[in-house]
Amino acid sequence: MLSIGIAIALTLVGQDQSKSPAAKVLIEKMMNRYYSAQTLTGTIKLTVSTEAGSASLDTVLQYERPAKLYIRQQKNVANPDPGQPSKWLVTSDGTTFSYDIPNHKYESAPGLRLAEPVSNPRVKTVHTVATIYSAASKSIGDRSMPLDIAISGRDDLLYRRAQWLTFKVIGNKEVAGRPVSLVGGDYRPYAGAEAIGKYQMAITPEGDLLQYVEETNVAVGEGGNAQTVRITSQWDVNLVVGGKVDPGLFKVVLR
């Protein structure tokens, strides 16, 4: 019998034979690996590059299912804009979870943190790692493909799968000293949309995601001054499935 993780992976990848069967197997293995993880620890580094330069953001992540979570993110900037958030923190000790005020409300109350119970009998809700992450998703700096895959909320996986318009194995190489297969294709913002760029991910034989890259072209300016800017977003992933968590990081931070 198929595990729940594999069953979801099969649903996500689908049965379209026009897409590479070898890539399909790799994607299934990757998704099942993270979906089935009981604990996870590590980091993700985002680097966004254009011809004008680059910027980066670091994520530290750990969780212990069903409901203990720690996400810390910080922009790597020397002089952050005081009117915009540059660091974010989500914590859950399994009983209560806390997160920063949503980004679009930051100016009204910088530094404000919100707290909610993991179990709320009044509304018949019992949160999990995935639903805590979803509740705090507007209060972090980078909700990325690798982060969504690592946490593996079912709805998030369905949405992300739809962004891969095509997929095939495009090569092999080493990333961080480990052999990987490169899976890539056309990328779109949501199901039914046209492709707006390309993506590529590096997956180990065990199913670990080590790198994810998106390349998109964005129109900047209007009329005769309009120009196209190519944006490359690269996430370098160093996550350990089954990693030993630090219990102290799950402490609920309220201020």
Backbone torsions as a table, in degrees:
resi	resn	phi	psi	omega
1	MET	NA	141.5	-179.9
2	LEU	-69.8	141.5	171.3
3	SER	-68.9	161.9	178.3
4	ILE	-59.8	-41.2	-179.3
5	GLY	-61.1	-46.3	179.2
6	ILE	-64.3	-40.9	-180.0
7	ALA	-59.3	-43.0	178.0
8	ILE	-66.7	-41.5	179.5
9	ALA	-59.7	-42.1	178.7
10	LEU	-63.1	-40.6	177.4
11	THR	-62.2	-41.6	-177.6
12	LEU	-66.7	-46.4	-174.7
13	VAL	-76.7	-33.0	176.8
14	GLY	79.0	-177.8	-172.9
15	GLN	-116.4	20.7	-177.8
16	ASP	-69.4	107.7	-175.8
17	GLN	-72.3	-8.4	176.0
18	SER	-73.9	-12.8	177.3
19	LYS	-97.5	152.8	-172.1
20	SER	-63.6	121.1	176.0
21	PRO	-59.8	-36.1	179.6
22	ALA	-65.1	-40.1	177.4
23	ALA	-66.3	-38.1	179.1
24	LYS	-58.9	-43.6	179.5
25	VAL	-63.0	-42.7	179.9
26	LEU	-64.8	-42.9	179.6
27	ILE	-64.4	-42.0	177.7
28	GLU	-59.0	-46.0	-178.3
29	LYS	-63.5	-43.4	179.9
30	MET	-61.5	-49.7	-176.9
31	MET	-65.1	-40.2	179.1
32	ASN	-65.2	-36.0	-178.5
33	ARG	-61.4	-47.1	-178.0
34	TYR	-78.0	-36.1	178.8
35	TYR	-61.9	-34.8	-176.6
36	SER	-86.7	-8.5	-176.2
37	ALA	-64.5	132.9	174.5
38	GLN	-91.9	-33.8	172.2
39	THR	-132.5	155.2	178.9
40	LEU	-155.5	140.4	177.8
41	THR	-140.4	154.6	173.0
42	GLY	142.6	-160.2	-173.3
43	THR	-136.2	157.8	172.4
44	ILE	-134.6	132.3	178.4
45	LYS	-118.5	121.2	176.6
46	LEU	-97.8	131.0	171.7
47	THR	-126.2	121.2	179.5
48	VAL	-107.1	126.1	-174.9
49	SER	-127.3	141.4	168.8
50	THR	-135.8	179.9	176.9
51	GLU	-61.9	-25.0	-177.0
52	ALA	-80.6	-15.6	-178.5
53	GLY	147.7	-162.3	-177.4
54	SER	-144.5	161.7	176.2
55	ALA	-144.0	157.2	-176.6
56	SER	-140.4	160.6	179.7
57	LEU	-145.7	134.9	-178.6
58	ASP	-106.5	139.7	175.3
59	THR	-121.5	131.0	169.4
60	VAL	-110.6	129.6	-174.1
61	LEU	-133.6	137.6	164.3
62	GLN	-151.5	148.3	173.6
63	TYR	-147.9	159.6	172.1
64	GLU	-138.3	109.9	-178.5
65	ARG	-68.1	145.6	19.1
66	PRO	-90.8	-20.4	-168.1
67	ALA	-148.1	21.7	175.6
68	LYS	-102.0	128.6	-171.9
69	LEU	-146.7	143.7	174.0
70	TYR	-141.4	122.0	174.0
71	ILE	-131.6	121.6	173.9
72	ARG	-123.6	128.4	179.1
73	GLN	-129.0	146.1	178.9
74	GLN	-151.9	132.8	172.9
75	LYS	-73.1	143.9	176.9
76	ASN	-95.8	81.9	-179.5
77	VAL	-132.4	141.4	-178.5
78	ALA	-72.7	-39.2	-177.1
79	ASN	-129.4	82.3	-177.9
80	PRO	-64.7	148.3	176.7
81	ASP	-69.1	119.5	-177.9
82	PRO	-65.1	-17.3	179.9
83	GLY	-88.5	-1.5	-179.5
84	GLN	-131.4	145.3	178.2
85	PRO	-68.0	143.9	177.3
86	SER	-126.2	-6.2	175.1
87	LYS	-146.0	151.3	-173.1
88	TRP	-142.6	150.9	-179.6
89	LEU	-146.1	129.7	173.1
90	VAL	-122.5	128.0	178.5
91	THR	-135.3	145.8	173.9
92	SER	-146.3	129.7	177.9
93	ASP	-98.6	9.1	-179.4
94	GLY	95.5	-13.6	177.8
95	THR	-116.4	-41.5	179.1
96	THR	-133.7	145.4	173.4
97	PHE	-126.7	151.8	-177.9
98	SER	-136.6	153.3	-178.9
99	TYR	-158.1	164.7	-178.3
100	ASP	-73.9	158.7	173.4
101	ILE	-55.9	141.4	-179.6
102	PRO	-52.2	146.7	-174.0
103	ASN	-54.6	-38.9	-175.7
104	HIS	-73.2	-9.5	178.0
105	LYS	-110.1	6.7	-172.2
106	TYR	-56.7	-44.8	-176.5
107	GLU	-60.6	-29.9	-177.3
108	SER	-74.9	-24.3	-178.2
109	ALA	-157.8	68.6	179.9
110	PRO	-58.1	135.2	178.0
111	GLY	87.9	-8.5	179.9
112	LEU	-69.9	135.0	175.8
113	ARG	-118.6	147.7	-179.4
114	LEU	-111.0	150.1	179.5
115	ALA	-134.9	143.8	178.8
116	GLU	-140.7	151.7	175.1
117	PRO	-75.8	145.1	175.3
118	VAL	-67.0	-41.4	177.8
119	SER	-112.2	122.7	-179.0
120	ASN	-127.1	91.9	-177.6
121	PRO	-59.7	-28.8	-176.9
122	ARG	-60.0	-38.9	179.9
123	VAL	-109.5	11.4	177.3
124	LYS	54.6	48.6	-179.5
125	THR	-120.4	131.3	170.6
126	VAL	-125.8	111.1	-175.5
127	HIS	-76.3	155.9	173.4
128	THR	-123.5	175.6	175.2
129	VAL	-51.7	-44.9	-176.7
130	ALA	-66.5	-41.3	-177.4
131	THR	-78.0	-28.6	172.8
132	ILE	-64.4	-45.7	176.9
133	TYR	-58.3	-43.2	179.3
134	SER	-63.5	-42.6	-179.5
135	ALA	-63.1	-31.9	-177.4
136	ALA	-97.3	7.5	-170.2
137	SER	-65.0	-24.7	177.9
138	LYS	-90.1	6.5	-178.2
139	SER	-120.0	24.4	174.6
140	ILE	-128.3	166.4	-174.3
141	GLY	-90.0	-24.5	-176.7
142	ASP	-146.3	96.3	172.1
143	ARG	-90.7	100.8	-168.0
144	SER	-111.3	168.0	173.9
145	MET	-57.9	-49.5	179.5
146	PRO	-61.1	-37.3	180.0
147	LEU	-68.4	-42.0	176.9
148	ASP	-61.9	-42.1	179.5
149	ILE	-65.5	-42.5	-177.9
150	ALA	-63.2	-40.0	-178.1
151	ILE	-83.7	-33.0	168.1
152	SER	64.0	47.0	166.4
153	GLY	-70.4	136.0	-173.6
154	ARG	-58.7	-45.7	-178.8
155	ASP	-65.2	-36.6	178.0
156	ASP	-64.7	-40.4	179.3
157	LEU	-65.9	-39.7	177.9
158	LEU	-62.7	-43.0	179.3
159	TYR	-64.7	-45.4	-177.7
160	ARG	-67.0	-40.4	178.5
161	ARG	-56.7	-38.9	-177.9
162	ALA	-66.0	-19.5	179.5
163	GLN	-76.1	-20.9	177.5
164	TRP	-86.6	93.4	-177.1
165	LEU	-65.8	-39.1	176.5
166	THR	-136.8	160.3	173.9
167	PHE	-153.8	141.4	175.8
168	LYS	-158.2	160.0	174.7
169	VAL	-79.5	124.0	-174.9
170	ILE	-113.8	3.6	177.4
171	GLY	157.3	-177.8	177.9
172	ASN	-138.1	147.8	175.6
173	LYS	-164.0	-170.4	174.0
174	GLU	-111.4	138.3	173.7
175	VAL	-128.6	126.0	-178.3
176	ALA	53.7	36.2	177.2
177	GLY	77.8	8.9	-178.9
178	ARG	-119.7	140.2	178.1
179	PRO	-70.1	137.5	-180.0
180	VAL	-138.2	156.9	167.0
181	SER	-101.1	139.9	179.3
182	LEU	-98.3	120.3	177.2
183	VAL	-112.7	131.4	-178.3
184	GLY	-155.8	177.9	179.8
185	GLY	167.4	-155.3	-179.2
186	ASP	-85.6	142.8	-177.5
187	TYR	-116.7	139.8	176.4
188	ARG	-134.2	158.1	-175.6
189	PRO	-72.7	-27.2	-179.4
190	TYR	-164.7	166.5	-178.6
191	ALA	-58.4	134.3	178.2
192	GLY	91.8	-13.7	-179.7
193	ALA	-83.2	163.1	174.4
194	GLU	-78.6	156.7	177.8
195	ALA	-64.8	139.2	178.1
196	ILE	-119.8	0.3	-179.1
197	GLY	177.4	-163.3	-179.0
198	LYS	-123.0	154.9	173.8
199	TYR	-133.9	159.8	175.8
200	GLN	-151.1	135.4	176.0
201	MET	-129.8	146.5	-178.5
202	ALA	-107.0	117.7	-174.4
203	ILE	-121.8	131.4	178.2
204	THR	-78.1	165.6	176.4
205	PRO	-58.4	-26.1	179.4
206	GLU	-81.6	-12.6	-179.2
207	GLY	102.4	7.3	177.0
208	ASP	-75.8	134.8	173.5
209	LEU	-88.6	118.3	-177.8
210	LEU	-103.9	-22.5	-178.7
211	GLN	-158.9	143.4	175.8
212	TYR	-137.3	132.7	-176.7
213	VAL	-132.2	135.2	172.2
214	GLU	-123.1	136.4	174.2
215	GLU	-122.5	121.1	-179.6
216	THR	-132.4	153.9	174.9
217	ASN	-107.0	128.7	-176.9
218	VAL	-121.4	132.4	178.0
219	ALA	-80.6	129.2	179.8
220	VAL	-122.8	133.7	-179.6
221	GLY	90.3	177.4	-177.7
222	GLU	-132.7	157.5	175.0
223	GLY	57.4	-135.4	-177.8
224	GLY	-69.7	-13.7	-179.9
225	ASN	-94.6	-0.1	-177.7
226	ALA	-67.6	141.5	175.5
227	GLN	-145.2	160.1	-179.4
228	THR	-101.0	129.6	179.6
229	VAL	-114.4	128.5	177.1
230	ARG	-89.1	126.4	179.7
231	ILE	-114.1	126.2	176.1
232	THR	-111.7	120.7	177.2
233	SER	-112.4	120.9	-178.0
234	GLN	-123.1	126.5	176.2
235	TRP	-108.7	118.3	174.3
236	ASP	-96.3	121.5	-167.6
237	VAL	-111.2	127.6	176.4
238	ASN	-133.1	76.1	-176.8
239	LEU	-115.5	140.1	-178.6
240	VAL	-112.3	110.6	174.4
241	VAL	-70.3	127.9	-176.5
242	GLY	81.6	10.7	-178.9
243	GLY	-64.0	154.5	179.5
244	LYS	-78.6	119.7	-176.7
245	VAL	-81.7	157.9	172.4
246	ASP	-98.1	105.7	-176.0
247	PRO	-56.9	-29.6	-178.5
248	GLY	-64.2	-26.6	-178.6
249	LEU	-72.2	-20.0	-179.5
250	PHE	-78.7	-7.2	-179.6
251	LYS	-55.7	132.8	-178.4
252	VAL	-70.8	123.9	179.3
253	VAL	-103.3	118.8	-175.2
254	LEU	-103.8	-11.5	178.7
255	ARG	-158.0	NA	NA
